[in-house]
Amino acid sequence: MASLGRWLMLLGGLLFVFGGLLVLLARWGVPVGRLPGDFVYQRGNLTCVVPLATSLLLSLLFTLLLNILARWLK
């Protein structure tokens, strides 16, 4: 159980750092969530956002980060 707790704390720390990075990027004007391939549908009072390109990019970055982390912890 102790190792699970450590992994959860590590994951929480990584999410905290990543969230802070996203906030900083948004303040600097980097179009996070507004990449080509992110679909926005607006009609009247309804807005539907499907961040497809952003999701793919984040998935790639998380995969690389977790692979590097897994190799470093071996």
PQR file of N, CA, C, O and H, with PARSE charges and radii, in Angstrom:
ATOM      1  N   MET A   1       0.813  -1.192   0.000 -0.4000 1.5000
ATOM      2  CA  MET A   1       0.000   0.000   0.000 -0.0000 2.0000
ATOM      3  C   MET A   1       0.860   1.261   0.000  0.5500 1.7000
ATOM      4  O   MET A   1       0.452   2.279  -0.559 -0.5500 1.4000
ATOM      5  N   ALA A   2       2.021   1.214   0.605 -0.4000 1.5000
ATOM      6  CA  ALA A   2       2.880   2.395   0.673 -0.0000 2.0000
ATOM      7  C   ALA A   2       3.355   2.802  -0.719  0.5500 1.7000
ATOM      8  O   ALA A   2       3.437   3.993  -1.020 -0.5500 1.4000
ATOM      9  H   ALA A   2       2.353   0.388   1.059  0.4000 1.0000
ATOM     10  N   SER A   3       3.670   1.820  -1.577 -0.4000 1.5000
ATOM     11  CA  SER A   3       4.128   2.168  -2.925 -0.0000 2.0000
ATOM     12  C   SER A   3       3.003   2.796  -3.739  0.5500 1.7000
ATOM     13  O   SER A   3       3.253   3.689  -4.548 -0.5500 1.4000
ATOM     14  H   SER A   3       3.603   0.852  -1.333  0.4000 1.0000
ATOM     15  N   LEU A   4       1.771   2.342  -3.536 -0.4000 1.5000
ATOM     16  CA  LEU A   4       0.634   2.949  -4.225 -0.0000 2.0000
ATOM     17  C   LEU A   4       0.471   4.404  -3.793  0.5500 1.7000
ATOM     18  O   LEU A   4       0.192   5.272  -4.619 -0.5500 1.4000
ATOM     19  H   LEU A   4       1.568   1.617  -2.879  0.4000 1.0000
ATOM     20  N   GLY A   5       0.644   4.665  -2.511 -0.4000 1.5000
ATOM     21  CA  GLY A   5       0.570   6.033  -2.007 -0.0000 2.0000
ATOM     22  C   GLY A   5       1.630   6.933  -2.618  0.5500 1.7000
ATOM     23  O   GLY A   5       1.362   8.088  -2.949 -0.5500 1.4000
ATOM     24  H   GLY A   5       0.871   3.960  -1.840  0.4000 1.0000
ATOM     25  N   ARG A   6       2.838   6.398  -2.765 -0.4000 1.5000
ATOM     26  CA  ARG A   6       3.917   7.179  -3.380 -0.0000 2.0000
ATOM     27  C   ARG A   6       3.605   7.498  -4.833  0.5500 1.7000
ATOM     28  O   ARG A   6       3.819   8.621  -5.290 -0.5500 1.4000
ATOM     29  H   ARG A   6       3.056   5.459  -2.496  0.4000 1.0000
ATOM     30  N   TRP A   7       3.098   6.502  -5.558 -0.4000 1.5000
ATOM     31  CA  TRP A   7       2.747   6.715  -6.962 -0.0000 2.0000
ATOM     32  C   TRP A   7       1.633   7.751  -7.104  0.5500 1.7000
ATOM     33  O   TRP A   7       1.672   8.586  -8.007 -0.5500 1.4000
ATOM     34  H   TRP A   7       2.925   5.590  -5.187  0.4000 1.0000
ATOM     35  N   LEU A   8       0.655   7.699  -6.227 -0.4000 1.5000
ATOM     36  CA  LEU A   8      -0.436   8.679  -6.283 -0.0000 2.0000
ATOM     37  C   LEU A   8       0.064  10.079  -5.959  0.5500 1.7000
ATOM     38  O   LEU A   8      -0.377  11.051  -6.574 -0.5500 1.4000
ATOM     39  H   LEU A   8       0.624   7.021  -5.493  0.4000 1.0000
ATOM     40  N   MET A   9       0.981  10.194  -5.000 -0.4000 1.5000
ATOM     41  CA  MET A   9       1.552  11.502  -4.676 -0.0000 2.0000
ATOM     42  C   MET A   9       2.390  12.026  -5.841  0.5500 1.7000
ATOM     43  O   MET A   9       2.351  13.220  -6.137 -0.5500 1.4000
ATOM     44  H   MET A   9       1.339   9.405  -4.501  0.4000 1.0000
ATOM     45  N   LEU A  10       3.135  11.161  -6.495 -0.4000 1.5000
ATOM     46  CA  LEU A  10       3.928  11.554  -7.656 -0.0000 2.0000
ATOM     47  C   LEU A  10       3.019  12.013  -8.787  0.5500 1.7000
ATOM     48  O   LEU A  10       3.276  13.037  -9.420 -0.5500 1.4000
ATOM     49  H   LEU A  10       3.166  10.191  -6.254  0.4000 1.0000
ATOM     50  N   LEU A  11       1.964  11.260  -9.038 -0.4000 1.5000
ATOM     51  CA  LEU A  11       1.019  11.627 -10.087 -0.0000 2.0000
ATOM     52  C   LEU A  11       0.344  12.962  -9.771  0.5500 1.7000
ATOM     53  O   LEU A  11       0.176  13.798 -10.660 -0.5500 1.4000
ATOM     54  H   LEU A  11       1.756  10.429  -8.524  0.4000 1.0000
ATOM     55  N   GLY A  12      -0.035  13.163  -8.529 -0.4000 1.5000
ATOM     56  CA  GLY A  12      -0.640  14.431  -8.122 -0.0000 2.0000
ATOM     57  C   GLY A  12       0.323  15.593  -8.295  0.5500 1.7000
ATOM     58  O   GLY A  12      -0.071  16.669  -8.744 -0.5500 1.4000
ATOM     59  H   GLY A  12       0.102  12.484  -7.807  0.4000 1.0000
ATOM     60  N   GLY A  13       1.567  15.383  -7.946 -0.4000 1.5000
ATOM     61  CA  GLY A  13       2.581  16.429  -8.123 -0.0000 2.0000
ATOM     62  C   GLY A  13       2.787  16.768  -9.595  0.5500 1.7000
ATOM     63  O   GLY A  13       2.909  17.938  -9.957 -0.5500 1.4000
ATOM     64  H   GLY A  13       1.887  14.509  -7.581  0.4000 1.0000
ATOM     65  N   LEU A  14       2.826  15.747 -10.436 -0.4000 1.5000
ATOM     66  CA  LEU A  14       2.980  15.978 -11.871 -0.0000 2.0000
ATOM     67  C   LEU A  14       1.780  16.732 -12.440  0.5500 1.7000
ATOM     68  O   LEU A  14       1.945  17.632 -13.263 -0.5500 1.4000
ATOM     69  H   LEU A  14       2.727  14.797 -10.141  0.4000 1.0000
ATOM     70  N   LEU A  15       0.589  16.370 -12.007 -0.4000 1.5000
ATOM     71  CA  LEU A  15      -0.604  17.071 -12.478 -0.0000 2.0000
ATOM     72  C   LEU A  15      -0.598  18.527 -12.019  0.5500 1.7000
ATOM     73  O   LEU A  15      -1.001  19.415 -12.769 -0.5500 1.4000
ATOM     74  H   LEU A  15       0.455  15.639 -11.337  0.4000 1.0000
ATOM     75  N   PHE A  16      -0.146  18.774 -10.798 -0.4000 1.5000
ATOM     76  CA  PHE A  16      -0.052  20.136 -10.282 -0.0000 2.0000
ATOM     77  C   PHE A  16       0.918  20.964 -11.122  0.5500 1.7000
ATOM     78  O   PHE A  16       0.608  22.092 -11.504 -0.5500 1.4000
ATOM     79  H   PHE A  16       0.182  18.052 -10.189  0.4000 1.0000
ATOM     80  N   VAL A  17       2.083  20.407 -11.406 -0.4000 1.5000
ATOM     81  CA  VAL A  17       3.085  21.116 -12.207 -0.0000 2.0000
ATOM     82  C   VAL A  17       2.555  21.351 -13.622  0.5500 1.7000
ATOM     83  O   VAL A  17       2.721  22.439 -14.173 -0.5500 1.4000
ATOM     84  H   VAL A  17       2.335  19.490 -11.096  0.4000 1.0000
ATOM     85  N   PHE A  18       1.927  20.345 -14.205 -0.4000 1.5000
ATOM     86  CA  PHE A  18       1.401  20.480 -15.553 -0.0000 2.0000
ATOM     87  C   PHE A  18       0.278  21.521 -15.608  0.5500 1.7000
ATOM     88  O   PHE A  18       0.203  22.296 -16.562 -0.5500 1.4000
ATOM     89  H   PHE A  18       1.793  19.461 -13.757  0.4000 1.0000
ATOM     90  N   GLY A  19      -0.578  21.546 -14.612 -0.4000 1.5000
ATOM     91  CA  GLY A  19      -1.638  22.545 -14.554 -0.0000 2.0000
ATOM     92  C   GLY A  19      -1.077  23.951 -14.440  0.5500 1.7000
ATOM     93  O   GLY A  19      -1.568  24.874 -15.089 -0.5500 1.4000
ATOM     94  H   GLY A  19      -0.517  20.916 -13.838  0.4000 1.0000
ATOM     95  N   GLY A  20      -0.062  24.115 -13.627 -0.4000 1.5000
ATOM     96  CA  GLY A  20       0.596  25.417 -13.510 -0.0000 2.0000
ATOM     97  C   GLY A  20       1.232  25.852 -14.822  0.5500 1.7000
ATOM     98  O   GLY A  20       1.195  27.029 -15.179 -0.5500 1.4000
ATOM     99  H   GLY A  20       0.337  23.365 -13.100  0.4000 1.0000
ATOM    100  N   LEU A  21       1.814  24.899 -15.534 -0.4000 1.5000
ATOM    101  CA  LEU A  21       2.405  25.196 -16.836 -0.0000 2.0000
ATOM    102  C   LEU A  21       1.341  25.647 -17.830  0.5500 1.7000
ATOM    103  O   LEU A  21       1.563  26.580 -18.602 -0.5500 1.4000
ATOM    104  H   LEU A  21       1.844  23.943 -15.244  0.4000 1.0000
ATOM    105  N   LEU A  22       0.196  24.992 -17.813 -0.4000 1.5000
ATOM    106  CA  LEU A  22      -0.891  25.393 -18.708 -0.0000 2.0000
ATOM    107  C   LEU A  22      -1.395  26.797 -18.387  0.5500 1.7000
ATOM    108  O   LEU A  22      -1.695  27.570 -19.297 -0.5500 1.4000
ATOM    109  H   LEU A  22       0.015  24.234 -17.186  0.4000 1.0000
ATOM    110  N   VAL A  23      -1.488  27.126 -17.112 -0.4000 1.5000
ATOM    111  CA  VAL A  23      -1.915  28.475 -16.716 -0.0000 2.0000
ATOM    112  C   VAL A  23      -0.909  29.510 -17.196  0.5500 1.7000
ATOM    113  O   VAL A  23      -1.296  30.553 -17.721 -0.5500 1.4000
ATOM    114  H   VAL A  23      -1.244  26.498 -16.374  0.4000 1.0000
ATOM    115  N   LEU A  24       0.377  29.232 -17.021 -0.4000 1.5000
ATOM    116  CA  LEU A  24       1.411  30.166 -17.482 -0.0000 2.0000
ATOM    117  C   LEU A  24       1.394  30.327 -18.994  0.5500 1.7000
ATOM    118  O   LEU A  24       1.529  31.440 -19.502 -0.5500 1.4000
ATOM    119  H   LEU A  24       0.692  28.384 -16.594  0.4000 1.0000
ATOM    120  N   LEU A  25       1.230  29.232 -19.712 -0.4000 1.5000
ATOM    121  CA  LEU A  25       1.175  29.315 -21.176 -0.0000 2.0000
ATOM    122  C   LEU A  25      -0.017  30.138 -21.636  0.5500 1.7000
ATOM    123  O   LEU A  25       0.098  30.908 -22.589 -0.5500 1.4000
ATOM    124  H   LEU A  25       1.120  28.328 -19.299  0.4000 1.0000
ATOM    125  N   ALA A  26      -1.149  29.990 -20.981 -0.4000 1.5000
ATOM    126  CA  ALA A  26      -2.338  30.766 -21.343 -0.0000 2.0000
ATOM    127  C   ALA A  26      -2.109  32.253 -21.073  0.5500 1.7000
ATOM    128  O   ALA A  26      -2.553  33.096 -21.853 -0.5500 1.4000
ATOM    129  H   ALA A  26      -1.243  29.364 -20.207  0.4000 1.0000
ATOM    130  N   ARG A  27      -1.424  32.584 -19.983 -0.4000 1.5000
ATOM    131  CA  ARG A  27      -1.142  33.995 -19.678 -0.0000 2.0000
ATOM    132  C   ARG A  27      -0.179  34.603 -20.683  0.5500 1.7000
ATOM    133  O   ARG A  27      -0.259  35.800 -20.962 -0.5500 1.4000
ATOM    134  H   ARG A  27      -1.063  31.900 -19.349  0.4000 1.0000
ATOM    135  N   TRP A  28       0.727  33.807 -21.232 -0.4000 1.5000
ATOM    136  CA  TRP A  28       1.699  34.304 -22.204 -0.0000 2.0000
ATOM    137  C   TRP A  28       1.118  34.368 -23.614  0.5500 1.7000
ATOM    138  O   TRP A  28       1.794  34.809 -24.544 -0.5500 1.4000
ATOM    139  H   TRP A  28       0.792  32.836 -21.006  0.4000 1.0000
ATOM    140  N   GLY A  29      -0.121  33.936 -23.776 -0.4000 1.5000
ATOM    141  CA  GLY A  29      -0.779  34.036 -25.076 -0.0000 2.0000
ATOM    142  C   GLY A  29      -0.604  32.823 -25.977  0.5500 1.7000
ATOM    143  O   GLY A  29      -0.960  32.878 -27.154 -0.5500 1.4000
ATOM    144  H   GLY A  29      -0.670  33.578 -23.020  0.4000 1.0000
ATOM    145  N   VAL A  30      -0.067  31.736 -25.456 -0.4000 1.5000
ATOM    146  CA  VAL A  30       0.067  30.514 -26.250 -0.0000 2.0000
ATOM    147  C   VAL A  30      -1.321  29.904 -26.413  0.5500 1.7000
ATOM    148  O   VAL A  30      -2.039  29.742 -25.426 -0.5500 1.4000
ATOM    149  H   VAL A  30       0.223  31.691 -24.500  0.4000 1.0000
ATOM    150  N   PRO A  31      -1.712  29.563 -27.636 -0.5600 1.5000
ATOM    151  CA  PRO A  31      -3.092  29.099 -27.872  0.2800 2.0000
ATOM    152  C   PRO A  31      -3.343  27.671 -27.395  0.5500 1.7000
ATOM    153  O   PRO A  31      -3.581  26.779 -28.209 -0.5500 1.4000
ATOM    154  N   VAL A  32      -3.292  27.450 -26.090 -0.4000 1.5000
ATOM    155  CA  VAL A  32      -3.568  26.130 -25.531 -0.0000 2.0000
ATOM    156  C   VAL A  32      -5.072  25.880 -25.630  0.5500 1.7000
ATOM    157  O   VAL A  32      -5.866  26.675 -25.126 -0.5500 1.4000
ATOM    158  H   VAL A  32      -3.099  28.175 -25.428  0.4000 1.0000
ATOM    159  N   GLY A  33      -5.462  24.802 -26.262 -0.4000 1.5000
ATOM    160  CA  GLY A  33      -6.878  24.493 -26.439 -0.0000 2.0000
ATOM    161  C   GLY A  33      -7.486  25.141 -27.662  0.5500 1.7000
ATOM    162  O   GLY A  33      -8.687  25.015 -27.899 -0.5500 1.4000
ATOM    163  H   GLY A  33      -4.818  24.156 -26.671  0.4000 1.0000
ATOM    164  N   ARG A  34      -6.679  25.830 -28.436 -0.4000 1.5000
ATOM    165  CA  ARG A  34      -7.174  26.464 -29.648 -0.0000 2.0000
ATOM    166  C   ARG A  34      -6.263  26.130 -30.832  0.5500 1.7000
ATOM    167  O   ARG A  34      -5.971  26.988 -31.665 -0.5500 1.4000
ATOM    168  H   ARG A  34      -5.703  25.933 -28.244  0.4000 1.0000
ATOM    169  N   LEU A  35      -5.832  24.907 -30.891 -0.4000 1.5000
ATOM    170  CA  LEU A  35      -4.978  24.461 -31.982 -0.0000 2.0000
ATOM    171  C   LEU A  35      -5.818  24.147 -33.212  0.5500 1.7000
ATOM    172  O   LEU A  35      -7.018  23.897 -33.095 -0.5500 1.4000
ATOM    173  H   LEU A  35      -6.070  24.210 -30.214  0.4000 1.0000
ATOM    174  N   PRO A  36      -5.194  24.157 -34.399 -0.5600 1.5000
ATOM    175  CA  PRO A  36      -5.923  23.679 -35.571  0.2800 2.0000
ATOM    176  C   PRO A  36      -6.299  22.215 -35.353  0.5500 1.7000
ATOM    177  O   PRO A  36      -5.434  21.398 -35.037 -0.5500 1.4000
ATOM    178  N   GLY A  37      -7.533  21.886 -35.511 -0.4000 1.5000
ATOM    179  CA  GLY A  37      -8.004  20.539 -35.217 -0.0000 2.0000
ATOM    180  C   GLY A  37      -8.851  20.480 -33.966  0.5500 1.7000
ATOM    181  O   GLY A  37      -9.436  19.441 -33.664 -0.5500 1.4000
ATOM    182  H   GLY A  37      -8.236  22.549 -35.767  0.4000 1.0000
ATOM    183  N   ASP A  38      -8.927  21.575 -33.234 -0.4000 1.5000
ATOM    184  CA  ASP A  38      -9.836  21.700 -32.092 -0.0000 2.0000
ATOM    185  C   ASP A  38     -11.137  22.296 -32.623  0.5500 1.7000
ATOM    186  O   ASP A  38     -11.146  23.395 -33.178 -0.5500 1.4000
ATOM    187  H   ASP A  38      -8.451  22.420 -33.479  0.4000 1.0000
ATOM    188  N   PHE A  39     -12.211  21.577 -32.452 -0.4000 1.5000
ATOM    189  CA  PHE A  39     -13.483  21.973 -33.042 -0.0000 2.0000
ATOM    190  C   PHE A  39     -14.337  22.730 -32.026  0.5500 1.7000
ATOM    191  O   PHE A  39     -14.472  22.318 -30.874 -0.5500 1.4000
ATOM    192  H   PHE A  39     -12.203  20.685 -32.001  0.4000 1.0000
ATOM    193  N   VAL A  40     -14.912  23.848 -32.483 -0.4000 1.5000
ATOM    194  CA  VAL A  40     -15.807  24.654 -31.656 -0.0000 2.0000
ATOM    195  C   VAL A  40     -17.107  24.836 -32.432  0.5500 1.7000
ATOM    196  O   VAL A  40     -17.107  25.324 -33.562 -0.5500 1.4000
ATOM    197  H   VAL A  40     -14.802  24.182 -33.419  0.4000 1.0000
ATOM    198  N   TYR A  41     -18.203  24.440 -31.814 -0.4000 1.5000
ATOM    199  CA  TYR A  41     -19.526  24.577 -32.422 -0.0000 2.0000
ATOM    200  C   TYR A  41     -20.331  25.557 -31.577  0.5500 1.7000
ATOM    201  O   TYR A  41     -20.572  25.309 -30.395 -0.5500 1.4000
ATOM    202  H   TYR A  41     -18.203  24.044 -30.896  0.4000 1.0000
ATOM    203  N   GLN A  42     -20.747  26.670 -32.180 -0.4000 1.5000
ATOM    204  CA  GLN A  42     -21.533  27.673 -31.463 -0.0000 2.0000
ATOM    205  C   GLN A  42     -22.844  27.899 -32.212  0.5500 1.7000
ATOM    206  O   GLN A  42     -22.873  28.099 -33.426 -0.5500 1.4000
ATOM    207  H   GLN A  42     -20.551  26.871 -33.140  0.4000 1.0000
ATOM    208  N   ARG A  43     -23.909  27.860 -31.449 -0.4000 1.5000
ATOM    209  CA  ARG A  43     -25.227  28.125 -32.011 -0.0000 2.0000
ATOM    210  C   ARG A  43     -26.099  28.694 -30.907  0.5500 1.7000
ATOM    211  O   ARG A  43     -26.473  27.992 -29.968 -0.5500 1.4000
ATOM    212  H   ARG A  43     -23.886  27.698 -30.462  0.4000 1.0000
ATOM    213  N   GLY A  44     -26.412  29.953 -31.031 -0.4000 1.5000
ATOM    214  CA  GLY A  44     -27.216  30.592 -29.993 -0.0000 2.0000
ATOM    215  C   GLY A  44     -26.482  30.605 -28.663  0.5500 1.7000
ATOM    216  O   GLY A  44     -25.357  31.096 -28.568 -0.5500 1.4000
ATOM    217  H   GLY A  44     -26.109  30.523 -31.794  0.4000 1.0000
ATOM    218  N   ASN A  45     -27.124  30.063 -27.639 -0.4000 1.5000
ATOM    219  CA  ASN A  45     -26.517  30.000 -26.302 -0.0000 2.0000
ATOM    220  C   ASN A  45     -25.711  28.728 -26.077  0.5500 1.7000
ATOM    221  O   ASN A  45     -25.174  28.530 -24.987 -0.5500 1.4000
ATOM    222  H   ASN A  45     -28.038  29.664 -27.715  0.4000 1.0000
ATOM    223  N   LEU A  46     -25.613  27.865 -27.077 -0.4000 1.5000
ATOM    224  CA  LEU A  46     -24.917  26.587 -26.936 -0.0000 2.0000
ATOM    225  C   LEU A  46     -23.525  26.689 -27.527  0.5500 1.7000
ATOM    226  O   LEU A  46     -23.356  27.134 -28.663 -0.5500 1.4000
ATOM    227  H   LEU A  46     -26.049  28.025 -27.962  0.4000 1.0000
ATOM    228  N   THR A  47     -22.536  26.281 -26.765 -0.4000 1.5000
ATOM    229  CA  THR A  47     -21.161  26.185 -27.260 -0.0000 2.0000
ATOM    230  C   THR A  47     -20.644  24.797 -26.913  0.5500 1.7000
ATOM    231  O   THR A  47     -20.671  24.385 -25.754 -0.5500 1.4000
ATOM    232  H   THR A  47     -22.673  25.920 -25.843  0.4000 1.0000
ATOM    233  N   CYS A  48     -20.174  24.086 -27.923 -0.4000 1.5000
ATOM    234  CA  CYS A  48     -19.614  22.748 -27.739 -0.0000 2.0000
ATOM    235  C   CYS A  48     -18.177  22.771 -28.247  0.5500 1.7000
ATOM    236  O   CYS A  48     -17.930  23.105 -29.406 -0.5500 1.4000
ATOM    237  H   CYS A  48     -20.151  24.422 -28.864  0.4000 1.0000
ATOM    238  N   VAL A  49     -17.236  22.417 -27.385 -0.4000 1.5000
ATOM    239  CA  VAL A  49     -15.827  22.424 -27.738 -0.0000 2.0000
ATOM    240  C   VAL A  49     -15.302  20.997 -27.695  0.5500 1.7000
ATOM    241  O   VAL A  49     -15.479  20.290 -26.703 -0.5500 1.4000
ATOM    242  H   VAL A  49     -17.437  22.145 -26.444  0.4000 1.0000
ATOM    243  N   VAL A  50     -14.652  20.577 -28.783 -0.4000 1.5000
ATOM    244  CA  VAL A  50     -14.024  19.256 -28.856 -0.0000 2.0000
ATOM    245  C   VAL A  50     -12.540  19.482 -29.152  0.5500 1.7000
ATOM    246  O   VAL A  50     -12.166  19.670 -30.310 -0.5500 1.4000
ATOM    247  H   VAL A  50     -14.509  21.152 -29.589  0.4000 1.0000
ATOM    248  N   PRO A  51     -11.688  19.465 -28.118 -0.5600 1.5000
ATOM    249  CA  PRO A  51     -10.261  19.753 -28.312  0.2800 2.0000
ATOM    250  C   PRO A  51      -9.487  18.515 -28.789  0.5500 1.7000
ATOM    251  O   PRO A  51      -8.685  17.955 -28.042 -0.5500 1.4000
ATOM    252  N   LEU A  52      -9.730  18.098 -30.020 -0.4000 1.5000
ATOM    253  CA  LEU A  52      -9.135  16.870 -30.548 -0.0000 2.0000
ATOM    254  C   LEU A  52      -7.614  16.989 -30.674  0.5500 1.7000
ATOM    255  O   LEU A  52      -6.885  16.126 -30.187 -0.5500 1.4000
ATOM    256  H   LEU A  52     -10.382  18.553 -30.627  0.4000 1.0000
ATOM    257  N   ALA A  53      -7.133  18.047 -31.321 -0.4000 1.5000
ATOM    258  CA  ALA A  53      -5.687  18.201 -31.518 -0.0000 2.0000
ATOM    259  C   ALA A  53      -4.963  18.392 -30.183  0.5500 1.7000
ATOM    260  O   ALA A  53      -3.877  17.849 -29.983 -0.5500 1.4000
ATOM    261  H   ALA A  53      -7.725  18.748 -31.717  0.4000 1.0000
ATOM    262  N   THR A  54      -5.558  19.154 -29.281 -0.4000 1.5000
ATOM    263  CA  THR A  54      -4.947  19.362 -27.967 -0.0000 2.0000
ATOM    264  C   THR A  54      -4.875  18.047 -27.200  0.5500 1.7000
ATOM    265  O   THR A  54      -3.876  17.768 -26.538 -0.5500 1.4000
ATOM    266  H   THR A  54      -6.441  19.595 -29.444  0.4000 1.0000
ATOM    267  N   SER A  55      -5.933  17.237 -27.284 -0.4000 1.5000
ATOM    268  CA  SER A  55      -5.938  15.941 -26.594 -0.0000 2.0000
ATOM    269  C   SER A  55      -4.857  15.014 -27.144  0.5500 1.7000
ATOM    270  O   SER A  55      -4.179  14.326 -26.381 -0.5500 1.4000
ATOM    271  H   SER A  55      -6.745  17.463 -27.822  0.4000 1.0000
ATOM    272  N   LEU A  56      -4.698  14.996 -28.457 -0.4000 1.5000
ATOM    273  CA  LEU A  56      -3.655  14.157 -29.057 -0.0000 2.0000
ATOM    274  C   LEU A  56      -2.264  14.633 -28.646  0.5500 1.7000
ATOM    275  O   LEU A  56      -1.392  13.819 -28.342 -0.5500 1.4000
ATOM    276  H   LEU A  56      -5.248  15.555 -29.077  0.4000 1.0000
ATOM    277  N   LEU A  57      -2.057  15.934 -28.638 -0.4000 1.5000
ATOM    278  CA  LEU A  57      -0.762  16.478 -28.239 -0.0000 2.0000
ATOM    279  C   LEU A  57      -0.452  16.171 -26.775  0.5500 1.7000
ATOM    280  O   LEU A  57       0.664  15.767 -26.449 -0.5500 1.4000
ATOM    281  H   LEU A  57      -2.765  16.595 -28.886  0.4000 1.0000
ATOM    282  N   LEU A  58      -1.419  16.359 -25.904 -0.4000 1.5000
ATOM    283  CA  LEU A  58      -1.214  16.062 -24.485 -0.0000 2.0000
ATOM    284  C   LEU A  58      -0.982  14.575 -24.253  0.5500 1.7000
ATOM    285  O   LEU A  58      -0.174  14.196 -23.404 -0.5500 1.4000
ATOM    286  H   LEU A  58      -2.326  16.688 -26.169  0.4000 1.0000
ATOM    287  N   SER A  59      -1.684  13.733 -25.000 -0.4000 1.5000
ATOM    288  CA  SER A  59      -1.484  12.293 -24.882 -0.0000 2.0000
ATOM    289  C   SER A  59      -0.061  11.907 -25.277  0.5500 1.7000
ATOM    290  O   SER A  59       0.571  11.084 -24.615 -0.5500 1.4000
ATOM    291  H   SER A  59      -2.340  14.040 -25.689  0.4000 1.0000
ATOM    292  N   LEU A  60       0.430  12.493 -26.340 -0.4000 1.5000
ATOM    293  CA  LEU A  60       1.802  12.229 -26.771 -0.0000 2.0000
ATOM    294  C   LEU A  60       2.809  12.694 -25.720  0.5500 1.7000
ATOM    295  O   LEU A  60       3.760  11.977 -25.408 -0.5500 1.4000
ATOM    296  H   LEU A  60      -0.084  13.161 -26.878  0.4000 1.0000
ATOM    297  N   LEU A  61       2.602  13.887 -25.178 -0.4000 1.5000
ATOM    298  CA  LEU A  61       3.526  14.401 -24.161 -0.0000 2.0000
ATOM    299  C   LEU A  61       3.511  13.553 -22.883  0.5500 1.7000
ATOM    300  O   LEU A  61       4.564  13.262 -22.317 -0.5500 1.4000
ATOM    301  H   LEU A  61       1.830  14.470 -25.431  0.4000 1.0000
ATOM    302  N   PHE A  62       2.303  13.158 -22.430 -0.4000 1.5000
ATOM    303  CA  PHE A  62       2.216  12.308 -21.242 -0.0000 2.0000
ATOM    304  C   PHE A  62       2.848  10.938 -21.478  0.5500 1.7000
ATOM    305  O   PHE A  62       3.494  10.391 -20.583 -0.5500 1.4000
ATOM    306  H   PHE A  62       1.448  13.395 -22.891  0.4000 1.0000
ATOM    307  N   THR A  63       2.667  10.384 -22.670 -0.4000 1.5000
ATOM    308  CA  THR A  63       3.268   9.093 -22.983 -0.0000 2.0000
ATOM    309  C   THR A  63       4.788   9.182 -22.935  0.5500 1.7000
ATOM    310  O   THR A  63       5.444   8.318 -22.354 -0.5500 1.4000
ATOM    311  H   THR A  63       2.143  10.829 -23.397  0.4000 1.0000
ATOM    312  N   LEU A  64       5.348  10.216 -23.539 -0.4000 1.5000
ATOM    313  CA  LEU A  64       6.799  10.397 -23.500 -0.0000 2.0000
ATOM    314  C   LEU A  64       7.298  10.598 -22.073  0.5500 1.7000
ATOM    315  O   LEU A  64       8.298  10.006 -21.667 -0.5500 1.4000
ATOM    316  H   LEU A  64       4.816  10.919 -24.012  0.4000 1.0000
ATOM    317  N   LEU A  65       6.601  11.431 -21.324 -0.4000 1.5000
ATOM    318  CA  LEU A  65       7.001  11.696 -19.939 -0.0000 2.0000
ATOM    319  C   LEU A  65       6.946  10.438 -19.084  0.5500 1.7000
ATOM    320  O   LEU A  65       7.871  10.170 -18.317 -0.5500 1.4000
ATOM    321  H   LEU A  65       5.789  11.912 -21.654  0.4000 1.0000
ATOM    322  N   LEU A  66       5.881   9.671 -19.206 -0.4000 1.5000
ATOM    323  CA  LEU A  66       5.759   8.456 -18.403 -0.0000 2.0000
ATOM    324  C   LEU A  66       6.760   7.387 -18.821  0.5500 1.7000
ATOM    325  O   LEU A  66       7.245   6.640 -17.971 -0.5500 1.4000
ATOM    326  H   LEU A  66       5.130   9.888 -19.829  0.4000 1.0000
ATOM    327  N   ASN A  67       7.081   7.297 -20.114 -0.4000 1.5000
ATOM    328  CA  ASN A  67       8.112   6.350 -20.546 -0.0000 2.0000
ATOM    329  C   ASN A  67       9.482   6.728 -19.996  0.5500 1.7000
ATOM    330  O   ASN A  67      10.236   5.863 -19.550 -0.5500 1.4000
ATOM    331  H   ASN A  67       6.688   7.904 -20.804  0.4000 1.0000
ATOM    332  N   ILE A  68       9.801   8.007 -20.027 -0.4000 1.5000
ATOM    333  CA  ILE A  68      11.080   8.473 -19.466 -0.0000 2.0000
ATOM    334  C   ILE A  68      11.115   8.209 -17.967  0.5500 1.7000
ATOM    335  O   ILE A  68      12.128   7.754 -17.436 -0.5500 1.4000
ATOM    336  H   ILE A  68       9.188   8.710 -20.389  0.4000 1.0000
ATOM    337  N   LEU A  69      10.009   8.493 -17.285 -0.4000 1.5000
ATOM    338  CA  LEU A  69       9.926   8.274 -15.838 -0.0000 2.0000
ATOM    339  C   LEU A  69      10.048   6.792 -15.497  0.5500 1.7000
ATOM    340  O   LEU A  69      10.721   6.435 -14.530 -0.5500 1.4000
ATOM    341  H   LEU A  69       9.186   8.862 -17.717  0.4000 1.0000
ATOM    342  N   ALA A  70       9.412   5.935 -16.272 -0.4000 1.5000
ATOM    343  CA  ALA A  70       9.468   4.493 -16.017 -0.0000 2.0000
ATOM    344  C   ALA A  70      10.885   3.956 -16.210  0.5500 1.7000
ATOM    345  O   ALA A  70      11.334   3.093 -15.455 -0.5500 1.4000
ATOM    346  H   ALA A  70       8.866   6.225 -17.058  0.4000 1.0000
ATOM    347  N   ARG A  71      11.579   4.463 -17.210 -0.4000 1.5000
ATOM    348  CA  ARG A  71      12.953   4.000 -17.431 -0.0000 2.0000
ATOM    349  C   ARG A  71      13.881   4.521 -16.333  0.5500 1.7000
ATOM    350  O   ARG A  71      14.826   3.840 -15.934 -0.5500 1.4000
ATOM    351  H   ARG A  71      11.215   5.164 -17.823  0.4000 1.0000
ATOM    352  N   TRP A  72      13.608   5.712 -15.857 -0.4000 1.5000
ATOM    353  CA  TRP A  72      14.453   6.300 -14.809 -0.0000 2.0000
ATOM    354  C   TRP A  72      14.250   5.578 -13.480  0.5500 1.7000
ATOM    355  O   TRP A  72      15.192   5.461 -12.696 -0.5500 1.4000
ATOM    356  H   TRP A  72      12.840   6.265 -16.182  0.4000 1.0000
ATOM    357  N   LEU A  73      13.038   5.092 -13.213 -0.4000 1.5000
ATOM    358  CA  LEU A  73      12.759   4.425 -11.946 -0.0000 2.0000
ATOM    359  C   LEU A  73      13.189   2.956 -11.944  0.5500 1.7000
ATOM    360  O   LEU A  73      13.229   2.340 -10.879 -0.5500 1.4000
ATOM    361  H   LEU A  73      12.273   5.186 -13.850  0.4000 1.0000
ATOM    362  N   LYS A  74      13.508   2.385 -13.090 -0.4000 1.5000
ATOM    363  CA  LYS A  74      13.921   0.969 -13.134 -0.0000 2.0000
ATOM    364  C   LYS A  74      15.239   0.754 -12.477  0.5500 1.7000
ATOM    365  O   LYS A  74      15.728  -0.374 -12.428 -0.5500 1.4000
ATOM    366  H   LYS A  74      13.476   2.886 -13.955  0.4000 1.0000
TER
END
